[in-house]
Structure formats: C-alpha cells, structure tokens
C-alpha cells in the first residue's frame, strides 16, 4: 500500500511527502528500499552508502536515499523496521559509518517516521546520503561502489575517472540558491561587526564600519556578491531556521563520555558558526588540578587539565579546515582524560609520519 496517514502539520510532513513520492516511483540508482525488520548488516549499508553517493554525483543530484521499513516487492508496502531502535543508537550509527568512508563522511541525516496504515503505526527510517563531493568518489572501506539497476557493483573505472575529472570550485564562494540577506542572523552579523572592529582597532575603520549598513559591510567582507549570499556567509552568519538551504547542512556535536564509554551528555550545534567555538568551549570540563611541585613548599600549584589557548586553537582549526562539501559532522568527544576532535576532510600530506619525515 503506497498511501498512509500522517500528521500533515508536523515538522516532518515534508519527509512523509517525499517518502510517498519515492514509493510511487519505485527504486532507481539513487533510491533503495529495504525491509530491515530487525537488524541489518553494517557492511552492506556502507556499500549502499558508497554506491548511492557516487550515483547521485553522476546524476547531478545533491543526495540519494536508503529507506528501511518498506517491502522489497513491487507492491511497496510499509512493513516497519526495528533497526537501531533505541535512545541515541541512530546518532552512534552515523558515527560508525563515518569511520569507514573517505573523509569520514556520513548520512546528512537519518529521519525517523511513524506512518499509520490501517490504524496501525509503523516505524520507517530514511537515510539521506550526500552525493560524492566534486572530484572525489565516495568509498567504503577503501572500495568504490555503484548501482546497476537495483544491484550493487564495483564503480567502473570510467565513472571513477568522470568524477575525478570534475572541476573543483571554491565552495565557500558559491552562491546559496534561494537565500537572501534576510536569511542571515542579525545577532551573528553584529558579532561579525564587533570582531572585525576589534581586529582592526583603528578609529577611522571603526567609524567606517559603523556607518555601513549590513549589505555594505557583508559585501566588503566578501560574504555577499552582488547582494547574493555565499556558502561562507550562511556558514558563519546564517539563521539556523534556514540551514536546509546549504546543500549539506553542517553540524558540530559535543559528546561527554563516562568512565565505561557511555555517552553521559551531548549537544548538537548548527549555524551560525561565528560564535560556535565559544559555545563548545563552555561545554568542555576543563578541570583545575592542585599539586605540590616538590617537598620544599606547602603551597600547591594550580593548573588546568587543558591549556585554554591551545584548546581554542585546536577547535578553531578543526572548524576552519573542515571540508563542508562532504556533509559530514564535526565531533568533539570529551573523555575523562582526553578530548578527541574529528572533522571531514583530507590531511594533505596523507599522514603525520610524512610530515615528520619531511621536517
């Protein structure tokens, strides 16, 4: 049955409509349905991730879909899925997938729907898969996959060459379709003004900035071109309500782990990113330790667990050097004795050993 009931006024209404549309038009190279009533092999999901991502790129689409909870026959019935059904399991699964893809890319998002068929509620999962980045095929465990009809195959060499030969444009300067200056956050723009004046620290420049309206200021900062909003502008100053206008909406996630490896707390941050480092920094527990440097003094020395300047520098670099075309998430994982920061992108010298050899 390709029809079902749902809350048409809810926040997920658009995804119910997308699901119905996809069910009517059945599968193609960038859409795959699976029953997955219980669990499903992670390796197979990774292969589909690579294949759908590469096919979406070749078809000039921004993303494709892997959908669980739909029958695999031609009738396309909603059967429901129990895959990763538990608090935080889908978020953990996104991270698990990212560990075996190139540049740590993962699903743009995983949407959990509850359509109603014959007065019975079912659970359906929609995995939104980003298209391979311009010039870079998407791999799973160092292997490239593709689709042939409904089948999984290795990505043919001519398709690999086609993706790798694509022109690589400066993503930050590209115009965000459908966006205007009204889609930017007013408070974020004020922060940008303040930071710029603080950096320049010259009276005549401060006066010049104060006399500019927002359009003039953002054009001067090269965040707008002919009044049009760039990806850089949306990333730094965009209002969170309009993050969907970015082809792969970027997010940062801070997670606090307990001594047994369990997630004790977490928070997800979206645009605007101009002050996101301050928000993340405020979440990190930077404990103060007291110790006696030697036996000649009774007065302990206080020191913080992490050097604050160094920690901010690491966070800023992680944000600045992320490849936002990949659609992956930046993770700040805080443990009792360390902080692990990961972001989507390549380390240009390939690995740290190469850097050490050169130096």
Secondary structure by P-SEA (a helix, b strand, c coil): cccccccccccaaaaaaaaaaaaaacccccbbbbcccccccaaaaaaaaaaaaaaaaaaccccccccccccccccccccccccccccaaaaaaaaaaaacccccccccbbbbbbbbcccbbbbbbbbbbbcccccbbbbcccbbbbbcccccccccaaaaaaaaaccccccccccccccccccccaaaaaaaaaaaaaaaccaaaaaaaaaccaaaaaaaacccccccccccccccccccccccccccccbbbbbbbcccccccccccccccccaaaaaaaaaccbbbbbbbccccccbbbbbccccaaaaaaaaaaaaaaccccccbbbbbcccccbbbbbbccccccccaaaaaaac
